[in-house]
Amino acid sequence: MNKKEILILSIVIFLSVIFWLIADIYHAATEEKIKEKLSLPEIRKYEIDSQILKFLEEKT
């Protein structure tokens, strides 16, 4: 290979890398950041059944 062929090959590789970087940046900028919106869990009020607690206390 002479110097001209090496220069052309180097330029082609350099442009390919630059194009690849631009395509990757464009893809990252246009894709959705969050695919699904997460919902927070609901806080429920639970009542303690005293009969069950008494039954368990008697059992032990």
Buried (B, 14 or more C-beta within 10 A) or exposed (E): EEEEEEEEEEEEEEEEEEEEEEEEEEEEEEEEEEEEEEEEEEEEEEEEEEEEEEEEEEEE
